[in-house]
């Protein structure tokens, strides 16, 4: 014969959209992560059919601003390991957005350049990024935004 079941304790249901963050609300890293997640969701939505994530697009934009840049320099700038950067560059090359050439300064190094399709992809993405960024920029006064950028640079330096 089975043991009698204990009566279930009545627990008030919690509104999932309004969780008490407890100690998490005081953690700077947690607050930065929530802010980054909100911006990331909006970025993905803004890119839509362009099929770009933030890091590959940043890679293309850096190549556009630094023609002939090496994969190592990109990896160092974006805080990515070399193997991950190589895979990302491979994918961007497979999409026809960049080409690799042998460096004239160091034959062991590959220099990266945008293709015309890569230049067009950046141009198309920039229009969408401007709209995406404006949603968040408009949350701050110009003075607040300047301070926020200073604070974020202090953390990332």
N, C-alpha and C positions, 0 to 999 in steps of 0.2 A: 504494500500500500504506500503511495507517495505521500511525502510530507506535506502538510497544509501550506499553502502559499501565503506569504506575508502580504498584507495590504500595501499596495503601491503608495508611496509617499507623494502627496500632491505637491507639484512643483510648478511655480508660475512660469509660463512660457516667456522666452526672451525674444524681443523683436530683433531678428537677425541683422537689420540695418542699423541698429543702435546699441551695439555691444559696448560695455564699459571696457575701455582699454587698460584700465588699471595702471600698473607701473610703465607699460609700454608708451603711454602718452608723454612720459618724461624723457624717453630715449631719443636722442637726436637722430641716430641711425634709423630708427623705426619711422620717424616722421619724414626723413629724407626718402626712405624706401616707398612710403605711401605716395609722396609727391611724385616720385619718379614713375611709379606704377600708373598714376593718373595721366601723366604726360605720355607714357608709352602707349596706353590704350588709345588715346586720342591720335597719336602719331600713326598707329597701325590703321586706324579708321581713315585718316586723312590720305594715306598712301594708296589705299584701296587697290585698284587694278595695276598700279605700278609695281606691286610686289617687292617692296623694299622694307627691310628692317633698318633700325637706326645705325648699327655698326657698319653694314655693307655700304649704306648710303654715305656715311661719314668717310669711309675709305675712298669712295669715288670722289667725293668733294675734296678731300686732301690731295688726291692725285691731280685733280683739276687745278688746284692752287699751287701744286709743287710738281710740275711735269718732270719725269725722270726719277722720282723718289723711289727708294728701295722698300722692299717688304719689311725689312728690319726696322727702318725708321717709322713706318706706319704702325707696326706692332708696338714699338716703344711709345709712340704718341697716344695710341688708343688703349694702352694697358692690356694688350693681348699677347699671348705666347706666339712664337714664330710658326708653330705647326698650324694653329688655328688661323693665323693670318694667311698662310699659304693656301689653306683650303678655301678661305673666303675669296682670295685673289683668283684661284682656279675657277670658282663658280662665276665670278664676275667676268672672267675671260671667256668662259663657256657661253655666257649670255651675250658675248660680243661687245661688252662695254669698256674693255681695256685690252691693251696688248703689253707684252713683255719684250724688251729689247736688251741686248747686251750693253752694259755700261761702257762708255768710252773711257771713263776715269779708272775703273776697276773691272777688269774682264770677268772676275768671279761674281760680280753683282749683277742683278737684273734691274733694269730701269723700267718703271711703269708709266704708261701714257694712256690717256683716254682715247677711245675711238670716237668718230662722229656720233655713233649711237649712245655712247657714254655721256658725251656733252649734252645731247638732247635729253637724256634721262635726268640729268642733274637739273637742266632748265625746267623740265616738267615738274620735278619734285620740289624745286624751290618755290614755285607758285603755291603749292599745297602746304609747304612748310610755313610760309608767311601767314596763311590763314590759321594753321594749327598754333603757331607761336603767339599770334595776336590774342587768342582766347585766354592764354595764361598771362601775357604781358598786361592785358587790360585789368587784371586783378590788383595791380599795383600802381602807385603814382610813379612818375619818373624818378623821383628821389629814392623811393623804396626799392624800385627795380635796380637802381645803381648800387644801393647798399647790398641787396640780395646777391647780385653778381660778385661784389667784392667778398662777401662772406663765403660764397660757394668756391671762389677761387682760392680763398684762404684754406679751405678744407682740402681741395684737390691738389694744392701745390706740394 
